[in-house]
Amino acid sequence: MSQTAPLIVRLLASSVSVANRAGKIVRDIMSKGELGIVEKGKDDYQTEADRSAQRCIIASLSAQYPKVRIIGEEDGNEIQSSHEFLETDADKEILSLECPASLKGIKEEDIVVWVDPLDGTAEYTQGFLEHVTVLIGISVNEKPIGGVIHQPYFKNENKMGRTIWGLKDVGVGGFTPGNPPESLIITTTRSHSNPIVENALQVMKAAQVLRVGGAGYKVLQLLEGKASIYVFASPGCKKWDTCAPEAVLNAAGGKLTDVLGNFYKYGASESRPNKTGVLAAVNDELHNYAVQRIPQELKDKLSA
């Protein structure tokens, strides 16, 4: 790896390579058919793919960036890092990026990395494989500044999988950004709805509602112009679900907040749940529209 590149560029380059490796692990476990499903809570599942992908990501990044704090979804569930899946390559395209001055002075101790090794576990177990992503989000001083969204099951001409990345003040890569659809299309949860979630959808007056799994996949729908706004008025998401997608969306000129319009903080001491829901769009105009449509009564319920 080029040690001459600034730390944040090297970390993003490593994260792209590690996400690719984690995606292969996810595919390999599915192809073997031994998912090893464990129910962590109501409608909250963990598989051997979650466990092995997290081992790969944490072991690989920890070995190269020992002072970076890494927080994974499966932490506390007897997941140990492992050298079995160690990935030390760094993406050459990322290493060649021109690092903005604002990101050059960052130290390892300033960084918290949020990892969801398999976003969309329920969809993974049910066969909705296109919804599945691997998420690695990089935050500095509580703000998401870099992110990787890997789709293990995206079909290319010559290979399976693709990796999308974003970096603050640099831009995005790995996909072709699309303009928002002409009519208002909302993307929301496929499997975690409730009356409050449905109320928030109804007030948007959307022409269409897309119900899909995974925060990463929903944000990709915004980025590729398949949906206008991502609305989830519920505390179901966690920091590892939104750090990487928010960073990529920000780098593309979009915005992700809670339903009150407030940004989440991604410091290591922050609580894991995103208690006041998620509201995201590819531009400020659409995001402002969505915030204004949410009734105060609903905002008060989530804030209580």
Solvent accessible surface area in square Angstrom, and as a share of the most:
residue,aa,sasa,rsa
1,M,89,0.40
2,S,46,0.30
3,Q,129,0.57
4,T,130,0.76
5,A,11,0.08
6,P,38,0.24
7,L,23,0.11
8,I,0,0.00
9,V,0,0.00
10,R,42,0.15
11,L,1,0.00
12,L,0,0.00
13,A,0,0.00
14,S,0,0.00
15,S,0,0.00
16,V,6,0.04
17,S,14,0.09
18,V,0,0.00
19,A,0,0.00
20,N,64,0.33
21,R,72,0.26
22,A,0,0.00
23,G,0,0.00
24,K,103,0.43
25,I,12,0.06
26,V,0,0.00
27,R,55,0.20
28,D,53,0.28
29,I,18,0.09
30,M,49,0.22
31,S,94,0.61
32,K,150,0.64
33,G,55,0.53
34,E,135,0.61
35,L,27,0.14
36,G,42,0.40
37,I,92,0.47
38,V,76,0.44
39,E,105,0.47
40,K,64,0.27
41,G,31,0.30
42,K,180,0.76
43,D,67,0.35
44,D,56,0.29
45,Y,66,0.25
46,Q,7,0.03
47,T,0,0.00
48,E,49,0.22
49,A,0,0.00
50,D,0,0.00
51,R,33,0.12
52,S,5,0.03
53,A,0,0.00
54,Q,1,0.00
55,R,56,0.20
56,C,0,0.00
57,I,0,0.00
58,I,30,0.15
59,A,5,0.04
60,S,0,0.00
61,L,1,0.01
62,S,43,0.28
63,A,56,0.44
64,Q,43,0.19
65,Y,2,0.01
66,P,103,0.65
67,K,132,0.56
68,V,12,0.07
69,R,121,0.44
70,I,22,0.11
71,I,5,0.02
72,G,1,0.01
73,E,35,0.16
74,E,1,0.00
75,D,66,0.34
76,G,84,0.81
77,N,60,0.31
78,E,156,0.70
79,I,25,0.13
80,Q,131,0.58
81,S,69,0.44
82,S,26,0.17
83,H,143,0.64
84,E,127,0.57
85,F,35,0.15
86,L,62,0.31
87,E,26,0.12
88,T,79,0.46
89,D,94,0.49
90,A,13,0.10
91,D,37,0.19
92,K,170,0.72
93,E,106,0.48
94,I,0,0.00
95,L,31,0.15
96,S,91,0.58
97,L,39,0.19
98,E,142,0.64
99,C,6,0.04
100,P,26,0.16
101,A,88,0.68
102,S,75,0.48
103,L,7,0.04
104,K,108,0.46
105,G,64,0.62
106,I,25,0.12
107,K,130,0.55
108,E,35,0.16
109,E,109,0.49
110,D,55,0.29
111,I,2,0.01
112,V,17,0.10
113,V,0,0.00
114,W,1,0.00
115,V,0,0.00
116,D,2,0.01
117,P,0,0.00
118,L,2,0.01
119,D,7,0.04
120,G,11,0.11
121,T,15,0.09
122,A,17,0.13
123,E,6,0.03
124,Y,0,0.00
125,T,41,0.24
126,Q,101,0.45
127,G,51,0.49
128,F,79,0.33
129,L,41,0.20
130,E,88,0.39
131,H,12,0.06
132,V,0,0.00
133,T,0,0.00
134,V,0,0.00
135,L,0,0.00
136,I,0,0.00
137,G,0,0.00
138,I,0,0.00
139,S,1,0.00
140,V,13,0.08
141,N,113,0.58
142,E,66,0.30
143,K,139,0.59
144,P,12,0.08
145,I,10,0.05
146,G,0,0.00
147,G,0,0.00
148,V,0,0.00
149,I,0,0.00
150,H,6,0.03
151,Q,10,0.04
152,P,0,0.00
153,Y,28,0.11
154,F,70,0.29
155,K,159,0.67
156,N,56,0.28
157,E,175,0.79
158,N,147,0.76
159,K,140,0.60
160,M,80,0.35
161,G,4,0.04
162,R,31,0.11
163,T,20,0.12
164,I,0,0.00
165,W,16,0.06
166,G,0,0.00
167,L,0,0.00
168,K,86,0.37
169,D,95,0.49
170,V,52,0.30
171,G,18,0.18
172,V,38,0.22
173,G,10,0.10
174,G,46,0.44
175,F,27,0.11
176,T,113,0.66
177,P,77,0.49
178,G,28,0.27
179,N,131,0.67
180,P,47,0.30
181,P,32,0.20
182,E,191,0.86
183,S,57,0.37
184,L,34,0.17
185,I,23,0.12
186,I,0,0.00
187,T,0,0.00
188,T,0,0.00
189,T,7,0.04
190,R,69,0.25
191,S,49,0.32
192,H,86,0.38
193,S,55,0.36
194,N,57,0.29
195,P,111,0.70
196,I,52,0.27
197,V,1,0.00
198,E,48,0.22
199,N,62,0.32
200,A,0,0.00
201,L,8,0.04
202,Q,125,0.56
203,V,30,0.17
204,M,0,0.00
205,K,145,0.61
206,A,30,0.23
207,A,75,0.58
208,Q,90,0.40
209,V,54,0.31
210,L,39,0.19
211,R,105,0.38
212,V,14,0.08
213,G,4,0.03
214,G,13,0.12
215,A,5,0.04
216,G,0,0.00
217,Y,37,0.14
218,K,11,0.05
219,V,0,0.00
220,L,3,0.01
221,Q,14,0.06
222,L,0,0.00
223,L,5,0.02
224,E,42,0.19
225,G,16,0.15
226,K,114,0.48
227,A,0,0.00
228,S,2,0.01
229,I,0,0.00
230,Y,2,0.01
231,V,1,0.00
232,F,10,0.04
233,A,1,0.01
234,S,10,0.06
235,P,68,0.43
236,G,43,0.41
237,C,14,0.09
238,K,65,0.28
239,K,6,0.03
240,W,25,0.09
241,D,18,0.09
242,T,0,0.00
243,C,0,0.00
244,A,1,0.01
245,P,0,0.00
246,E,2,0.01
247,A,2,0.01
248,V,0,0.00
249,L,0,0.00
250,N,57,0.29
251,A,21,0.17
252,A,44,0.34
253,G,51,0.49
254,G,11,0.11
255,K,46,0.19
256,L,0,0.00
257,T,0,0.00
258,D,8,0.04
259,V,0,0.00
260,L,55,0.27
261,G,25,0.24
262,N,83,0.43
263,F,119,0.50
264,Y,28,0.11
265,K,114,0.49
266,Y,0,0.00
267,G,9,0.09
268,A,28,0.22
269,S,107,0.69
270,E,47,0.21
271,S,58,0.38
272,R,70,0.26
273,P,44,0.27
274,N,0,0.00
275,K,119,0.51
276,T,23,0.13
277,G,0,0.00
278,V,0,0.00
279,L,0,0.00
280,A,0,0.00
281,A,0,0.00
282,V,23,0.13
283,N,50,0.26
284,D,83,0.43
285,E,138,0.62
286,L,31,0.15
287,H,3,0.01
288,N,68,0.35
289,Y,73,0.28
290,A,0,0.00
291,V,26,0.15
292,Q,145,0.64
293,R,86,0.31
294,I,5,0.03
295,P,45,0.28
296,Q,117,0.52
297,E,121,0.54
298,L,4,0.02
299,K,27,0.12
300,D,77,0.40
301,K,112,0.47
302,L,19,0.10
303,S,61,0.39
304,A,122,0.95
